[in-house]
Amino acid sequence: MDGFPSLCVCVCVCVCFIIIFLIEKRENLVSSSSPLNFLVVGDWGRDGTFNQTLVANEMGIVGTKLNIDYVISTGDNFYESGLTGPDDTQFTTSFSEIYTQESLQTTWYSVLGNHDYRGNATAQLDKELTLRDSRWFCSSTYQLKRELVDVEFFFIDTNPLVESYWKENNKDYKWLLPISREEYIANELKNLSISLEASQAKWKIAVGHHTMRSVGKHGETLELLDQVLPILEANGVDVYINGHDHCLQHIKRSDSPLHFLTSGGGSKAWRGRGANEHKDLGLQFYYDGQGFAAVSMAPSFFHMDFYDISGNILHTLHLSKN
């Protein structure tokens, strides 16, 4: 028995070393040495107000730490009513003059939000904006591959699907595309299905503006649950990333393989929860304030950290694949 205390001390020391090793291994796993690092921010373009500049500053710090490859914007890029045209000065005052940190001087892959559709949505698709700021990239729907990580992103324009925007008595939204909304939706859903079926990527990530699952103010978008979610589930999509609700959020339901991730805290926030607050949606995390997400990926893992404007990591999601 005399040796028992010494044995206990030895075991405790060994356990501590193991824990420290695992922590260091995890920290190394999600460092700038990861094959792919990027930030996700949404609902931001307010000329620097509502803490947009504070979010931008912290994005720059984390972007430097991770040596990010690019930024993903989940829409509502310019408030309150998008851009009036490709020469709109708000592009400068809400984007170019706000995200000035060196690490953020990389491509911004963007989707359109509903506030973008309140203006001239086609202006954000205009190549003239890329001439004004080479970081800017926005298209209606598109794919992005990173073969080194074995991931493919599917960017979706969710706005045409929301029926309430396009009723005759709703004058806030403008349909400016050359084909009808019905034809646009049919083409988009068909192309999304074909592209996902053809993809051989180990990781499949969908990005759109509107929520599918959410306890935030806007809640669930029924049109997406009915028309888009079945396509994603049928084709092995791992993650759906969105904005729209001005919060940071992670939902994982038992009846769906997808993780639903909201990064919509780019500026104005603190809007409270919505009607789904007490609904069992598989809520893993919810933060009502400003912030953004940072993602590190390799063929074997997907790691996302949610940050607030003070640089605190509020929640972490880590997914692994052999």
Secondary structure in CASP SS format (residue, H / E / C, confidence):
PFRMAT SS
TARGET T0000
AUTHOR 0000-0000-0000
METHOD secondary structure of the structure
MODEL  1
M C 1.00
D C 1.00
G C 1.00
F H 1.00
P H 1.00
S H 1.00
L H 1.00
C H 1.00
V H 1.00
C H 1.00
V H 1.00
C H 1.00
V H 1.00
C H 1.00
V H 1.00
C H 1.00
F H 1.00
I H 1.00
I H 1.00
I H 1.00
F H 1.00
L H 1.00
I H 1.00
E H 1.00
K H 1.00
R H 1.00
E H 1.00
N H 1.00
L H 1.00
V C 1.00
S C 1.00
S C 1.00
S C 1.00
S C 1.00
P C 1.00
L E 1.00
N E 1.00
F E 1.00
L E 1.00
V E 1.00
V E 1.00
G C 1.00
D C 1.00
W C 1.00
G C 1.00
R C 1.00
D C 1.00
G C 1.00
T C 1.00
F C 1.00
N C 1.00
Q H 1.00
T H 1.00
L H 1.00
V H 1.00
A H 1.00
N H 1.00
E H 1.00
M H 1.00
G H 1.00
I H 1.00
V H 1.00
G H 1.00
T H 1.00
K H 1.00
L H 1.00
N C 1.00
I C 1.00
D C 1.00
Y E 1.00
V E 1.00
I E 1.00
S E 1.00
T C 1.00
G C 1.00
D C 1.00
N C 1.00
F C 1.00
Y C 1.00
E C 1.00
S C 1.00
G C 1.00
L C 1.00
T C 1.00
G C 1.00
P C 1.00
D C 1.00
D C 1.00
T C 1.00
Q H 1.00
F H 1.00
T H 1.00
T H 1.00
S H 1.00
F H 1.00
S H 1.00
E C 1.00
I C 1.00
Y C 1.00
T C 1.00
Q C 1.00
E H 1.00
S H 1.00
L H 1.00
Q C 1.00
T C 1.00
T C 1.00
W E 1.00
Y E 1.00
S E 1.00
V C 1.00
L C 1.00
G C 1.00
N H 1.00
H H 1.00
D H 1.00
Y H 1.00
R C 1.00
G C 1.00
N C 1.00
A H 1.00
T H 1.00
A H 1.00
Q H 1.00
L H 1.00
D C 1.00
K H 1.00
E H 1.00
L H 1.00
T H 1.00
L H 1.00
R H 1.00
D C 1.00
S C 1.00
R C 1.00
W E 1.00
F E 1.00
C E 1.00
S C 1.00
S C 1.00
T C 1.00
Y E 1.00
Q E 1.00
L E 1.00
K E 1.00
R E 1.00
E C 1.00
L C 1.00
V C 1.00
D C 1.00
V E 1.00
E E 1.00
F E 1.00
F E 1.00
F E 1.00
I C 1.00
D C 1.00
T C 1.00
N H 1.00
P H 1.00
L H 1.00
V C 1.00
E H 1.00
S H 1.00
Y H 1.00
W H 1.00
K C 1.00
E C 1.00
N C 1.00
N C 1.00
K C 1.00
D C 1.00
Y C 1.00
K C 1.00
W C 1.00
L C 1.00
L C 1.00
P C 1.00
I C 1.00
S C 1.00
R H 1.00
E H 1.00
E H 1.00
Y H 1.00
I H 1.00
A H 1.00
N H 1.00
E H 1.00
L H 1.00
K H 1.00
N H 1.00
L H 1.00
S H 1.00
I H 1.00
S H 1.00
L H 1.00
E H 1.00
A H 1.00
S C 1.00
Q C 1.00
A C 1.00
K C 1.00
W E 1.00
K E 1.00
I E 1.00
A E 1.00
V E 1.00
G C 1.00
H C 1.00
H C 1.00
T C 1.00
M C 1.00
R C 1.00
S C 1.00
V C 1.00
G E 1.00
K C 1.00
H C 1.00
G C 1.00
E C 1.00
T C 1.00
L H 1.00
E H 1.00
L H 1.00
L H 1.00
D H 1.00
Q H 1.00
V C 1.00
L H 1.00
P H 1.00
I H 1.00
L H 1.00
E H 1.00
A H 1.00
N C 1.00
G C 1.00
V C 1.00
D C 1.00
V E 1.00
Y E 1.00
I E 1.00
N E 1.00
G C 1.00
H C 1.00
D C 1.00
H C 1.00
C C 1.00
L E 1.00
Q E 1.00
H E 1.00
I E 1.00
K E 1.00
R C 1.00
S C 1.00
D C 1.00
S C 1.00
P C 1.00
L C 1.00
H E 1.00
F E 1.00
L E 1.00
T E 1.00
S E 1.00
G C 1.00
G C 1.00
G C 1.00
S C 1.00
K C 1.00
A C 1.00
W C 1.00
R C 1.00
G C 1.00
R E 1.00
G C 1.00
A C 1.00
N C 1.00
E C 1.00
H C 1.00
K C 1.00
D C 1.00
L C 1.00
G C 1.00
L E 1.00
Q E 1.00
F E 1.00
Y E 1.00
Y E 1.00
D C 1.00
G C 1.00
Q C 1.00
G E 1.00
F E 1.00
A E 1.00
A E 1.00
V E 1.00
S E 1.00
M E 1.00
A E 1.00
P C 1.00
S C 1.00
F E 1.00
F E 1.00
H E 1.00
M E 1.00
D E 1.00
F E 1.00
Y E 1.00
D E 1.00
I C 1.00
S C 1.00
G C 1.00
N C 1.00
I E 1.00
L E 1.00
H E 1.00
T E 1.00
L E 1.00
H E 1.00
L E 1.00
S E 1.00
K C 1.00
N C 1.00
END
